[in-house]
């Protein structure tokens, strides 16, 4: 809804920042809904994992900005923790998406 807040963390080497922000937002919403539906859970989980990988460079850029602008040490520490946290989110998403479908009897 407000791509302007995400523009500063977009890596400069990526094209069409506003379009990518919009696409990633729609993908996140679609993936969140899709993971709730047993029939689409695996595909949605894979999509969310790909999205988490795709936004990783923005997390790195956010950390670089914090380091160059003199952000408080606690803020920088949280941004450092966010990087391995992304791996945890990928693992968690896979665990949820890989759950077998409940059979209805």
Secondary structure by P-SEA (a helix, b strand, c coil): cccccccccccccccaaaaaaaaaaaaaaaaaaaaacccaaaaaaaaaaaaaaaaaaaaaaaaaaaaaacccaaaaaaaaaaaaaaaaaaaaaaaaaaccccccc
